[in-house]
């Protein structure tokens, strides 16, 4: 029997997660509501058997049966209905916490007596509250979509500046503009140097959601200055 935990996406959508002896799963109906999916029956039918499952858990003191999505199912749903903000929140905020929560559940020892059972319950509840609060307090990275038409891909920027695309990614990561996955830090999105858009690529298992970092004219100017500074530093040496 699983336990139901609630997490909030973008301050308005509640996502229920069922945690138990098996891997944590997300309630399908909640994911559809967060992504704005109307044709839920068709979406669920399009999933493979190893991407969806049924779990029984107590929710608000009532035993219920839930249609759920595992990680593969989440990836498939995002492939059919790309949402950059949800994907980033799921991958970088929720999923790491669920893995920690699952590991904590697996490592719990059986109590030897009633006192140990009460102590174990208290520790468990405190830990679960801590983990859930940690997720709820972690705000997802905002993705800006404005001025995408005027933004350039990294390939276009590299060709314009006559600088290798891969070298450009390395430079921007080293200078603290981009994360390890080549998406910009939030402060540089807010400064208008970059924008991020959702794209899908064709993989062996179907369409895969991805994010693409684009450079705004303001960001282009900043990168040009960065390269000029790097060149001047090399000459000075």
C-alpha positions as CSV (number, residue, x, y, z in Angstrom):
1,X,0.0,0.0,0.0
2,X,1.5,3.3,-1.0
3,X,1.4,6.7,0.6
4,X,0.2,9.9,-1.2
5,X,2.3,13.1,-1.0
6,X,1.3,16.4,-2.6
7,X,3.7,18.7,-4.4
8,X,2.8,22.0,-6.0
9,X,3.9,23.0,-9.5
10,X,4.0,26.7,-10.4
11,X,2.1,27.6,-7.2
12,X,-1.2,26.3,-8.6
13,X,-1.2,22.7,-9.8
14,X,-1.1,19.9,-7.2
15,X,0.7,16.8,-8.3
16,X,0.1,13.7,-6.2
17,X,3.0,11.3,-5.8
18,X,2.6,7.7,-4.6
19,X,5.5,6.4,-2.6
20,X,5.8,2.8,-1.4
21,X,7.9,-0.3,-1.8
22,X,8.1,0.3,-5.6
23,X,9.5,3.3,-7.3
24,X,7.5,6.6,-6.8
25,X,4.9,7.3,-9.5
26,X,2.9,10.4,-10.4
27,X,-0.9,10.4,-10.6
28,X,-1.8,10.6,-14.3
29,X,-4.8,12.9,-13.8
30,X,-2.8,15.5,-12.0
31,X,-0.1,15.5,-14.6
32,X,-2.7,16.0,-17.3
33,X,-4.2,18.9,-15.4
34,X,-0.8,20.6,-15.0
35,X,0.0,20.2,-18.7
36,X,-3.5,21.3,-19.8
37,X,-4.2,18.0,-21.5
38,X,-7.9,17.6,-22.3
39,X,-8.0,14.2,-24.1
40,X,-6.8,12.2,-21.1
41,X,-8.2,8.9,-22.3
42,X,-6.4,9.1,-25.7
43,X,-3.2,10.1,-24.0
44,X,-3.3,7.2,-21.5
45,X,-4.2,4.8,-24.3
46,X,-1.2,5.9,-26.3
47,X,1.2,5.0,-23.5
48,X,3.0,1.6,-23.4
49,X,2.3,-0.9,-20.7
50,X,5.7,-0.3,-19.1
51,X,5.0,3.4,-18.9
52,X,1.7,3.3,-16.9
53,X,0.4,1.4,-14.0
54,X,-2.3,1.3,-11.4
55,X,-1.5,1.9,-7.7
56,X,-3.7,1.6,-4.6
57,X,-3.1,4.1,-1.8
58,X,-4.8,6.0,1.0
59,X,-5.6,9.6,0.1
60,X,-7.3,11.7,2.7
61,X,-8.1,8.6,4.8
62,X,-9.8,6.9,1.8
63,X,-8.5,3.9,0.0
64,X,-8.3,4.7,-3.7
65,X,-7.1,3.3,-7.0
66,X,-5.0,5.6,-9.2
67,X,-3.8,5.5,-12.8
68,X,-0.2,6.5,-12.6
69,X,2.9,7.4,-14.6
70,X,6.4,6.2,-14.0
71,X,9.5,8.1,-15.3
72,X,9.1,6.5,-18.7
73,X,5.5,7.5,-18.8
74,X,6.3,11.1,-17.8
75,X,8.9,11.3,-20.6
76,X,6.3,10.0,-23.1
77,X,3.6,12.4,-22.0
78,X,6.1,15.3,-22.3
79,X,7.0,14.0,-25.8
80,X,3.4,14.3,-26.8
81,X,2.7,17.5,-24.9
82,X,6.0,19.5,-24.4
83,X,6.2,21.8,-21.5
84,X,9.6,23.2,-20.7
85,X,8.8,24.5,-17.2
86,X,7.2,21.2,-16.1
87,X,10.0,19.2,-17.5
88,X,12.6,21.2,-15.7
89,X,10.6,21.2,-12.5
90,X,10.2,17.4,-12.7
91,X,13.8,16.6,-13.7
92,X,15.7,19.0,-11.5
93,X,13.5,19.7,-8.5
94,X,11.0,16.9,-7.9
95,X,12.8,13.8,-9.2
96,X,15.9,14.1,-7.1
97,X,13.8,14.5,-4.0
98,X,11.6,11.5,-4.8
99,X,14.7,9.4,-5.2
100,X,15.9,10.5,-1.8
101,X,12.5,9.8,-0.3
102,X,12.3,6.4,-1.9
103,X,15.8,5.5,-0.6
104,X,14.8,6.7,2.8
105,X,11.7,4.4,2.7
106,X,13.8,1.4,1.7
107,X,16.4,1.9,4.4
108,X,13.9,2.1,7.3
109,X,14.4,-0.8,9.8
110,X,11.6,-2.7,11.4
111,X,11.1,-1.7,15.1
112,X,11.6,-4.3,17.8
113,X,8.9,-3.0,20.2
114,X,6.2,-0.4,20.5
115,X,8.5,2.4,21.7
116,X,10.8,1.9,18.8
117,X,7.8,1.9,16.4
118,X,6.7,5.3,17.8
119,X,10.2,6.7,17.5
120,X,10.5,5.4,14.0
121,X,7.2,6.9,13.0
122,X,8.2,10.3,14.4
123,X,11.5,10.2,12.6
124,X,9.8,9.2,9.4
125,X,7.2,11.9,9.6
126,X,9.8,14.5,10.3
127,X,11.9,13.4,7.3
128,X,9.0,13.2,5.0
129,X,7.9,16.7,5.9
130,X,11.4,18.0,5.4
131,X,11.7,16.4,2.0
132,X,8.3,17.7,0.9
133,X,8.9,21.2,2.1
134,X,12.2,21.2,0.3
135,X,10.5,20.5,-3.0
136,X,7.7,22.9,-2.4
137,X,10.1,25.7,-1.5
138,X,12.3,25.1,-4.6
139,X,10.7,27.3,-7.3
140,X,11.1,26.1,-10.9
141,X,13.3,28.0,-13.2
142,X,11.2,30.4,-15.2
143,X,11.5,30.1,-19.0
144,X,11.1,33.3,-21.0
145,X,9.5,33.0,-24.4
146,X,9.5,36.6,-25.5
147,X,11.5,37.9,-28.5
148,X,12.1,34.3,-29.7
149,X,11.8,35.5,-33.3
150,X,14.8,37.9,-32.9
151,X,16.9,35.3,-31.1
152,X,19.6,33.2,-32.7
153,X,20.6,29.6,-32.2
154,X,24.1,28.8,-30.9
155,X,25.0,27.6,-34.4
156,X,24.1,31.0,-35.9
157,X,26.0,32.9,-33.2
158,X,29.0,30.7,-33.7
159,X,29.0,31.3,-37.5
160,X,28.5,35.0,-37.1
161,X,31.4,35.3,-34.6
162,X,33.5,32.7,-36.4
163,X,33.9,30.8,-33.2
164,X,33.3,27.1,-32.8
165,X,29.9,26.1,-31.5
166,X,31.2,23.6,-29.0
167,X,33.9,26.0,-27.9
168,X,31.3,28.7,-27.4
169,X,29.2,26.4,-25.1
170,X,32.3,25.6,-23.1
171,X,33.2,29.3,-22.8
172,X,29.8,30.3,-21.6
173,X,29.7,27.4,-19.1
174,X,33.2,28.4,-17.8
175,X,32.1,32.1,-17.5
176,X,29.0,31.1,-15.5
177,X,26.4,32.0,-18.1
178,X,25.2,28.4,-18.7
179,X,24.4,25.4,-16.6
180,X,25.9,22.0,-17.3
181,X,22.9,21.2,-19.6
182,X,23.7,24.4,-21.6
183,X,20.6,26.2,-20.4
184,X,21.1,29.7,-19.0
185,X,21.1,30.7,-15.3
186,X,17.9,32.4,-14.3
187,X,19.5,35.8,-13.8
188,X,20.7,35.9,-17.4
189,X,17.2,35.0,-18.6
190,X,15.9,37.9,-16.5
191,X,18.6,40.2,-18.0
192,X,17.4,39.3,-21.5
193,X,20.6,37.8,-22.7
194,X,19.0,34.4,-23.5
195,X,15.6,32.8,-24.1
196,X,14.7,29.2,-24.0
197,X,12.2,27.4,-26.1
198,X,10.8,23.8,-26.1
199,X,11.6,21.5,-29.0
200,X,11.2,17.8,-29.7
201,X,13.7,15.5,-31.4
202,X,13.0,12.1,-32.9
203,X,14.5,9.2,-30.8
204,X,14.3,5.5,-31.0
205,X,11.4,5.5,-28.6
206,X,9.6,8.4,-30.3
207,X,9.5,12.1,-29.8
208,X,11.7,13.4,-27.0
209,X,11.2,16.8,-25.4
210,X,14.2,19.1,-25.2
211,X,15.0,22.7,-24.5
212,X,17.0,24.9,-26.8
213,X,19.0,28.0,-25.6
214,X,18.7,31.0,-27.9
215,X,20.7,34.2,-27.8
216,X,19.0,37.6,-28.0
217,X,20.6,40.6,-29.7
218,X,21.6,41.8,-26.2
219,X,23.2,38.5,-25.5
220,X,25.0,38.5,-28.8
221,X,26.6,41.8,-27.8
222,X,27.6,40.4,-24.5
223,X,29.2,37.4,-26.1
224,X,31.1,39.5,-28.6
225,X,32.5,41.6,-25.7
226,X,33.4,38.4,-23.9
227,X,35.4,37.1,-26.9
228,X,37.1,40.5,-27.3
229,X,38.1,40.5,-23.7
230,X,39.4,37.0,-24.1
231,X,41.4,38.0,-27.2
232,X,42.9,41.0,-25.4
233,X,43.9,38.8,-22.4
234,X,45.6,36.4,-24.8
235,X,47.6,39.2,-26.5
236,X,48.6,40.6,-23.1
237,X,50.1,37.3,-22.1
